[in-house]
């Protein structure tokens, strides 16, 4: 017979996450991984088999011990620890209504605070670096042309890597106004305008690969050798390949690049060009403007320019060495 915990967990994944909240498969997988780790922890350290776990056997202390285990024994970073806790918070908020008897337990676990940690400065490329990167693929080869279009779409849209992987032919509109439909977190679809050069490249790529044929509307825009959609690791591999090539050619491009760096680069370039943060938020698909606000905080050049415009001549701008002033040195020597 299923335990109260098993029933709540099943309802949480099948009815709540996939149904009520309509979360993406990747988000659900992240939640699943947390629950796997928690069940294995209970089994290996407390001797509680998964099929025997009940709410009565769970406590705030158990959850705290699990989080400490994830951080220390599994060498997870604080950010990953917080992701695990976020999944448990979501579950116990759901469990409050499913299992009223677990109400006190749920509130105790929901009260566990996230750990604070210094957030790293997000890296991004300058426009000149992006231009160098996008010109690296050998467009004399079919694979090189594919890579060129892939990198261009990745940067031009500012899309998340999974959003680019999930693109199918019908998501692309090349007629004026050209746009691309990206489906991101929470299954929310947004429409991002495409620049003329990207439209031209996409038109040639689609024609060359006969993706404009009847019945190809649901075909992946970017595909692998098995004609399946390109995976996230596949996109990262392509990007890393050209980052390594740039390094060998002594180009001023970081040796390690990720798809998210191109996304950050697009966001910074939009912001530095004077785009309103609301517009940048809509392009990136952020739910909250506070998430997009990080680009304003990162942009030290814009801050410096604003300060210079405000009071450019107040600071003397000259450095006088005390050694050059005998009166001051004599005074100091006399002390």
The 8 nearest C-alpha neighbors of each residue, nearest first, counted from 0:
[[1, 2, 50, 3, 5, 51, 6, 4],
 [0, 2, 5, 6, 3, 50, 4, 51],
 [1, 3, 5, 4, 53, 6, 0, 51],
 [2, 4, 6, 5, 53, 7, 1, 54],
 [3, 5, 53, 7, 2, 6, 54, 8],
 [6, 4, 2, 8, 7, 3, 1, 9],
 [7, 5, 3, 9, 4, 8, 10, 2],
 [6, 8, 10, 4, 9, 5, 11, 3],
 [9, 7, 11, 5, 10, 6, 4, 12],
 [8, 10, 6, 11, 12, 7, 13, 5],
 [11, 9, 14, 7, 13, 8, 12, 6],
 [10, 12, 15, 8, 9, 14, 13, 7],
 [13, 11, 16, 9, 10, 15, 14, 8],
 [14, 12, 10, 17, 11, 9, 15, 16],
 [13, 15, 18, 10, 11, 12, 17, 16],
 [14, 16, 19, 11, 18, 17, 12, 20],
 [17, 15, 20, 12, 18, 22, 21, 19],
 [18, 16, 21, 22, 13, 15, 14, 20],
 [19, 17, 14, 21, 15, 16, 20, 13],
 [18, 20, 15, 21, 16, 17, 14, 22],
 [19, 21, 16, 22, 18, 15, 17, 185],
 [22, 20, 17, 18, 19, 185, 16, 23],
 [23, 21, 185, 20, 17, 16, 26, 186],
 [22, 24, 26, 25, 185, 186, 184, 27],
 [25, 23, 27, 26, 28, 22, 17, 29],
 [26, 24, 28, 27, 23, 29, 22, 30],
 [25, 27, 29, 23, 28, 24, 22, 30],
 [26, 28, 30, 24, 29, 25, 31, 23],
 [29, 27, 31, 25, 26, 30, 24, 32],
 [28, 30, 26, 32, 27, 31, 25, 33],
 [31, 29, 27, 33, 28, 32, 86, 26],
 [30, 32, 28, 34, 29, 33, 27, 35],
 [33, 31, 35, 29, 30, 34, 28, 36],
 [32, 34, 36, 30, 31, 35, 83, 37],
 [33, 35, 37, 31, 36, 32, 38, 30],
 [36, 34, 32, 38, 37, 33, 39, 31],
 [35, 37, 39, 33, 34, 38, 40, 32],
 [36, 38, 34, 40, 35, 39, 33, 41],
 [39, 37, 41, 35, 40, 36, 49, 34],
 [40, 38, 42, 36, 41, 37, 43, 35],
 [39, 41, 37, 43, 38, 42, 44, 36],
 [42, 40, 45, 38, 47, 39, 44, 43],
 [41, 43, 47, 46, 48, 39, 40, 45],
 [42, 44, 40, 41, 46, 39, 45, 47],
 [43, 45, 41, 40, 42, 46, 47, 39],
 [46, 44, 41, 47, 42, 43, 40, 48],
 [45, 47, 42, 43, 44, 48, 41, 40],
 [48, 46, 42, 41, 45, 52, 51, 49],
 [47, 49, 42, 51, 50, 46, 52, 41],
 [50, 48, 52, 51, 38, 47, 42, 41],
 [49, 51, 48, 52, 2, 1, 5, 47],
 [52, 50, 48, 49, 47, 53, 2, 1],
 [53, 51, 49, 50, 47, 48, 56, 4],
 [54, 52, 4, 55, 56, 2, 3, 51],
 [53, 55, 57, 56, 4, 101, 3, 52],
 [54, 56, 53, 57, 58, 101, 52, 104],
 [57, 55, 54, 53, 52, 58, 47, 61],
 [58, 56, 54, 55, 61, 53, 59, 62],
 [59, 57, 61, 60, 62, 104, 56, 55],
 [58, 60, 62, 108, 61, 107, 63, 57],
 [59, 61, 63, 58, 62, 64, 57, 65],
 [62, 60, 64, 58, 59, 63, 65, 57],
 [61, 63, 65, 59, 64, 60, 66, 58],
 [64, 62, 60, 66, 65, 61, 67, 59],
 [65, 63, 67, 61, 62, 66, 68, 60],
 [66, 64, 68, 62, 63, 67, 61, 69],
 [65, 67, 69, 63, 68, 64, 62, 80],
 [68, 66, 64, 70, 65, 69, 71, 63],
 [67, 69, 65, 72, 71, 66, 70, 64],
 [70, 68, 73, 66, 67, 71, 75, 72],
 [69, 71, 75, 67, 74, 68, 73, 72],
 [72, 70, 74, 68, 73, 69, 67, 75],
 [71, 73, 68, 74, 69, 70, 67, 75],
 [74, 72, 69, 75, 71, 70, 68, 76],
 [75, 73, 71, 70, 72, 76, 69, 68],
 [76, 74, 70, 73, 69, 79, 80, 77],
 [75, 77, 79, 78, 70, 80, 74, 69],
 [76, 78, 80, 79, 81, 75, 114, 116],
 [77, 79, 81, 76, 80, 82, 116, 75],
 [80, 78, 82, 76, 81, 77, 75, 83],
 [81, 79, 77, 83, 82, 78, 70, 66],
 [80, 82, 84, 78, 79, 83, 113, 85],
 [81, 83, 79, 85, 80, 84, 78, 86],
 [84, 82, 80, 86, 81, 85, 33, 79],
 [85, 83, 81, 87, 86, 82, 88, 80],
 [84, 86, 88, 82, 87, 83, 81, 89],
 [87, 85, 89, 83, 84, 88, 30, 90],
 [88, 86, 90, 84, 89, 85, 91, 83],
 [89, 87, 85, 109, 91, 86, 90, 84],
 [88, 90, 86, 92, 87, 91, 85, 93],
 [91, 89, 87, 93, 92, 88, 94, 86],
 [90, 92, 94, 105, 93, 88, 89, 87],
 [93, 91, 89, 90, 94, 95, 88, 105],
 [92, 94, 90, 91, 95, 96, 89, 97],
 [95, 93, 91, 97, 96, 92, 98, 90],
 [96, 94, 102, 93, 92, 99, 97, 98],
 [95, 97, 94, 98, 99, 93, 92, 102],
 [98, 96, 94, 95, 99, 7, 93, 101],
 [97, 99, 100, 101, 94, 95, 96, 102],
 [100, 98, 102, 101, 95, 96, 97, 94],
 [99, 101, 98, 102, 103, 95, 104, 54],
 [100, 102, 104, 99, 98, 103, 105, 95],
 [101, 103, 95, 105, 99, 104, 100, 106],
 [104, 102, 106, 105, 101, 107, 100, 95],
 [103, 105, 107, 101, 106, 102, 108, 58],
 [106, 104, 91, 102, 108, 103, 107, 101],
 [105, 107, 109, 103, 108, 104, 110, 102],
 [108, 106, 104, 110, 105, 109, 59, 103],
 [109, 107, 110, 105, 59, 111, 106, 104],
 [108, 110, 106, 88, 111, 107, 105, 91],
 [109, 111, 107, 108, 112, 106, 105, 88],
 [112, 110, 108, 109, 113, 107, 59, 63],
 [113, 111, 110, 114, 109, 84, 81, 115],
 [112, 114, 81, 115, 111, 84, 85, 80],
 [115, 113, 112, 116, 77, 81, 80, 78],
 [114, 116, 113, 117, 77, 78, 118, 112],
 [115, 117, 118, 114, 77, 78, 119, 113],
 [118, 116, 119, 115, 120, 77, 78, 114],
 [117, 119, 116, 120, 121, 115, 78, 77],
 [120, 118, 121, 117, 122, 116, 297, 78],
 [119, 121, 122, 118, 297, 117, 293, 123],
 [120, 122, 119, 123, 263, 297, 260, 118],
 [123, 121, 260, 120, 124, 263, 264, 119],
 [122, 124, 264, 260, 263, 121, 125, 261],
 [125, 123, 264, 128, 129, 126, 122, 261],
 [124, 126, 128, 127, 129, 123, 264, 268],
 [127, 125, 129, 128, 130, 124, 268, 264],
 [128, 126, 130, 125, 129, 131, 124, 132],
 [129, 127, 131, 125, 130, 126, 124, 252],
 [130, 128, 132, 126, 131, 127, 133, 124],
 [129, 131, 127, 133, 128, 132, 126, 134],
 [132, 130, 128, 134, 129, 133, 127, 135],
 [131, 133, 129, 135, 130, 134, 128, 241],
 [134, 132, 130, 131, 135, 129, 147, 150],
 [133, 135, 131, 132, 136, 130, 147, 137],
 [134, 136, 132, 133, 137, 241, 131, 245],
 [137, 135, 143, 147, 134, 138, 146, 144],
 [138, 136, 143, 139, 140, 135, 144, 147],
 [137, 139, 144, 143, 140, 136, 141, 147],
 [140, 138, 137, 141, 143, 144, 136, 142],
 [141, 139, 143, 138, 142, 137, 144, 145],
 [140, 142, 144, 143, 145, 139, 138, 137],
 [143, 141, 145, 144, 140, 146, 138, 137],
 [142, 144, 137, 138, 136, 146, 140, 145],
 [143, 145, 138, 147, 141, 142, 146, 140],
 [146, 144, 142, 148, 143, 147, 149, 141],
 [147, 145, 149, 143, 144, 148, 150, 142],
 [146, 148, 144, 150, 145, 149, 136, 143],
 [147, 149, 151, 145, 146, 150, 152, 200],
 [148, 150, 146, 152, 151, 147, 153, 145],
 [151, 149, 153, 147, 152, 148, 146, 154],
 [150, 152, 148, 154, 153, 149, 155, 147],
 [153, 151, 155, 149, 154, 150, 156, 148],
 [154, 152, 150, 151, 156, 155, 158, 157],
 [153, 155, 157, 151, 261, 152, 156, 265],
 [156, 154, 152, 157, 151, 153, 193, 265],
 [155, 157, 158, 154, 152, 153, 191, 193],
 [158, 156, 262, 154, 265, 155, 153, 283],
 [159, 157, 156, 153, 162, 262, 160, 163],
 [158, 160, 162, 161, 163, 259, 157, 262],
 [159, 161, 163, 162, 258, 231, 164, 158],
 [162, 160, 164, 163, 159, 165, 231, 230],
 [161, 163, 159, 165, 160, 164, 181, 183],
 [162, 164, 160, 161, 166, 165, 158, 159],
 [163, 165, 161, 162, 166, 229, 230, 160],
 [166, 164, 162, 163, 161, 167, 219, 228],
 [167, 165, 163, 164, 220, 219, 170, 162],
 [168, 166, 219, 220, 218, 217, 169, 170],
 [167, 169, 216, 220, 170, 171, 218, 217],
 [168, 170, 216, 171, 167, 217, 172, 166],
 [171, 169, 180, 168, 167, 179, 166, 172],
 [172, 170, 179, 169, 168, 173, 178, 180],
 [171, 173, 178, 177, 174, 179, 170, 169],
 [174, 172, 177, 198, 171, 175, 178, 202],
 [175, 173, 177, 172, 176, 178, 198, 171],
 [176, 174, 177, 173, 172, 178, 193, 192],
 [175, 177, 174, 178, 192, 173, 172, 193],
 [178, 176, 173, 175, 174, 172, 193, 192],
 [179, 177, 192, 193, 172, 191, 190, 176],
 [178, 180, 171, 191, 190, 170, 172, 181],
 [181, 179, 190, 170, 189, 188, 191, 182],
 [182, 180, 188, 189, 162, 183, 190, 179],
 [183, 181, 188, 187, 186, 162, 189, 180],
 [182, 184, 187, 186, 162, 181, 188, 185],
 [185, 183, 186, 187, 23, 22, 182, 26],
 [184, 186, 22, 187, 23, 21, 183, 20],
 [187, 185, 184, 183, 182, 23, 188, 22],
 [186, 188, 185, 182, 183, 184, 189, 181],
 [189, 187, 182, 181, 183, 180, 186, 190],
 [190, 188, 181, 180, 182, 191, 187, 284],
 [191, 189, 180, 179, 178, 181, 192, 188],
 [190, 192, 179, 178, 282, 156, 180, 189],
 [193, 191, 178, 177, 179, 190, 194, 176],
 [194, 192, 178, 177, 198, 197, 191, 195],
 [193, 195, 197, 196, 198, 192, 155, 177],
 [194, 196, 198, 197, 199, 193, 177, 200],
 [197, 195, 199, 198, 194, 200, 193, 201],
 [196, 198, 200, 194, 199, 195, 201, 193],
 [199, 197, 195, 201, 196, 200, 202, 173],
 [198, 200, 196, 202, 197, 201, 195, 203],
 [201, 199, 197, 203, 198, 202, 204, 148],
 [202, 200, 204, 198, 203, 199, 205, 197],
 [201, 203, 199, 205, 200, 204, 198, 206],
 [204, 202, 206, 200, 201, 205, 207, 199],
 [203, 205, 201, 207, 206, 202, 200, 208],
 [206, 204, 210, 202, 208, 203, 207, 209],
 [205, 207, 209, 203, 204, 208, 202, 211],
 [208, 206, 204, 209, 205, 203, 210, 202],
 [207, 209, 205, 210, 206, 204, 211, 203],
 [210, 208, 206, 211, 207, 212, 205, 215],
 [209, 211, 205, 208, 212, 215, 206, 168],
 [210, 212, 209, 205, 206, 215, 213, 216],
 [213, 211, 210, 209, 215, 214, 216, 206],
 [212, 214, 215, 211, 216, 210, 209, 217],
 [213, 215, 216, 212, 217, 218, 211, 210],
 [216, 214, 218, 217, 213, 210, 212, 211],
 [215, 217, 169, 168, 214, 218, 167, 213],
 [218, 216, 167, 215, 168, 169, 219, 214],
 [217, 219, 215, 167, 216, 168, 220, 210],
 [220, 218, 167, 228, 221, 222, 166, 168],
 [219, 221, 167, 168, 166, 218, 222, 228],
 [222, 220, 219, 229, 228, 164, 223, 149],
 [221, 223, 228, 229, 226, 227, 219, 220],
 [222, 224, 226, 229, 225, 227, 228, 221],
 [223, 225, 226, 222, 227, 229, 228, 142],
 [224, 226, 227, 223, 222, 228, 229, 221],
 [227, 225, 223, 222, 224, 228, 219, 229],
 [228, 226, 222, 225, 223, 229, 219, 224],
 [227, 229, 222, 219, 221, 223, 230, 164],
 [228, 230, 222, 223, 164, 221, 233, 227],
 [231, 229, 233, 232, 164, 228, 234, 161],
 [232, 230, 234, 233, 160, 161, 235, 164],
 [231, 233, 235, 230, 234, 236, 229, 237],
 [234, 232, 230, 236, 231, 235, 229, 237],
 [233, 235, 237, 231, 236, 232, 238, 230],
 [236, 234, 232, 238, 233, 237, 239, 257],
 [235, 237, 233, 239, 234, 238, 232, 240],
 [238, 236, 240, 234, 235, 239, 233, 241],
 [237, 239, 235, 240, 241, 236, 242, 234],
 [240, 238, 242, 236, 241, 237, 256, 235],
 [241, 239, 237, 243, 238, 242, 236, 244],
 [242, 240, 244, 243, 239, 238, 245, 135],
 [241, 243, 239, 245, 254, 244, 240, 238],
 [244, 242, 246, 241, 240, 245, 254, 239],
 [245, 243, 241, 247, 246, 242, 240, 248],
 [244, 246, 248, 242, 250, 243, 247, 241],
 [245, 247, 249, 243, 248, 244, 254, 250],
 [248, 246, 244, 249, 245, 243, 250, 242],
 [247, 249, 245, 246, 250, 244, 243, 251],
 [250, 248, 246, 247, 245, 251, 252, 244],
 [249, 251, 245, 248, 252, 246, 247, 131],
 [250, 252, 249, 253, 128, 246, 245, 131],
 [251, 253, 250, 128, 254, 245, 246, 242],
 [254, 252, 255, 256, 251, 242, 246, 245],
 [253, 255, 242, 243, 246, 252, 256, 245],
 [256, 254, 253, 242, 239, 257, 243, 252],
 [257, 255, 239, 242, 254, 253, 260, 238],
 [256, 258, 259, 260, 235, 238, 255, 261],
 [259, 257, 260, 261, 160, 235, 262, 256],
 [260, 258, 262, 257, 261, 263, 159, 160],
 [259, 261, 263, 262, 123, 257, 258, 264],
 [260, 262, 264, 259, 258, 154, 263, 265],
 [261, 263, 157, 259, 265, 260, 264, 154],
 [264, 262, 260, 266, 261, 265, 123, 267],
 [263, 265, 123, 261, 267, 124, 262, 266],
 [266, 264, 268, 262, 263, 267, 157, 154],
 [265, 267, 263, 269, 264, 268, 270, 262],
 [268, 266, 270, 264, 269, 265, 271, 294],
 [269, 267, 271, 265, 270, 266, 272, 264],
 [270, 268, 266, 272, 267, 274, 271, 265],
 [269, 271, 274, 267, 273, 272, 268, 266],
 [272, 270, 268, 273, 269, 267, 301, 274],
 [273, 271, 269, 270, 274, 268, 267, 275],
 [272, 274, 271, 270, 275, 269, 268, 276],
 [275, 273, 270, 269, 272, 276, 278, 279],
 [274, 276, 278, 277, 273, 279, 270, 269],
 [277, 275, 279, 278, 280, 274, 291, 270],
 [278, 276, 280, 275, 279, 281, 288, 291],
 [277, 279, 281, 275, 276, 280, 282, 274],
 [280, 278, 276, 282, 277, 281, 283, 266],
 [281, 279, 277, 285, 283, 278, 282, 291],
 [280, 282, 284, 278, 279, 283, 277, 285],
 [281, 283, 279, 280, 284, 191, 278, 157],
 [284, 282, 280, 281, 285, 157, 279, 158],
 [283, 285, 281, 282, 280, 286, 189, 183],
 [286, 284, 280, 287, 283, 281, 290, 291],
 [285, 287, 284, 288, 280, 290, 281, 289],
 [286, 288, 289, 285, 290, 291, 280, 284],
 [287, 289, 291, 290, 292, 280, 286, 277],
 [290, 288, 292, 287, 291, 293, 286, 285],
 [291, 289, 288, 292, 287, 293, 285, 286],
 [290, 292, 288, 293, 289, 280, 294, 276],
 [293, 291, 289, 295, 294, 290, 288, 296],
 [292, 294, 296, 291, 295, 290, 297, 289],
 [295, 293, 297, 296, 292, 267, 291, 298],
 [294, 296, 292, 298, 293, 297, 270, 291],
 [297, 295, 293, 294, 298, 292, 299, 302],
 [298, 296, 294, 295, 299, 293, 120, 121],
 [297, 299, 295, 300, 296, 301, 294, 302],
 [298, 300, 302, 301, 297, 303, 296, 295],
 [301, 299, 303, 302, 298, 304, 305, 271],
 [300, 302, 304, 303, 299, 298, 305, 271],
 [303, 301, 299, 305, 300, 304, 306, 298],
 [302, 304, 300, 306, 301, 305, 299, 307],
 [303, 305, 307, 301, 306, 302, 300, 308],
 [306, 304, 302, 308, 303, 307, 301, 309],
 [307, 305, 309, 303, 308, 304, 302, 310],
 [306, 308, 311, 304, 309, 305, 310, 303],
 [307, 309, 305, 306, 310, 311, 304, 303],
 [310, 308, 306, 307, 305, 311, 304, 312],
 [309, 311, 307, 312, 308, 313, 306, 314],
 [310, 312, 307, 308, 313, 309, 306, 314],
 [313, 311, 314, 310, 315, 316, 307, 309],
 [314, 312, 310, 311, 315, 316, 309, 307],
 [313, 315, 316, 312, 311, 310, 317, 307],
 [316, 314, 317, 313, 312, 318, 311, 319],
 [315, 317, 314, 318, 312, 313, 319, 311],
 [318, 316, 315, 319, 314, 320, 312, 313],
 [317, 319, 320, 316, 315, 321, 314, 323],
 [320, 318, 321, 317, 323, 324, 322, 316],
 [319, 321, 322, 323, 318, 324, 317, 327],
 [320, 322, 323, 324, 319, 327, 328, 325],
 [321, 323, 320, 324, 328, 325, 327, 319],
 [324, 322, 321, 320, 325, 319, 328, 327],
 [325, 323, 321, 322, 326, 327, 328, 320],
 [324, 326, 328, 327, 329, 323, 322, 321],
 [325, 327, 329, 328, 324, 330, 331, 323],
 [328, 326, 330, 329, 325, 324, 331, 321],
 [327, 329, 325, 331, 330, 326, 332, 324],
 [330, 328, 332, 326, 327, 331, 325, 333],
 [329, 331, 327, 333, 328, 332, 326, 334],
 [330, 332, 328, 333, 334, 329, 327, 326],
 [333, 331, 329, 330, 334, 328, 327, 326],
 [332, 334, 330, 331, 329, 328, 327, 326],
 [333, 331, 332, 330, 329, 328, 327, 326]]
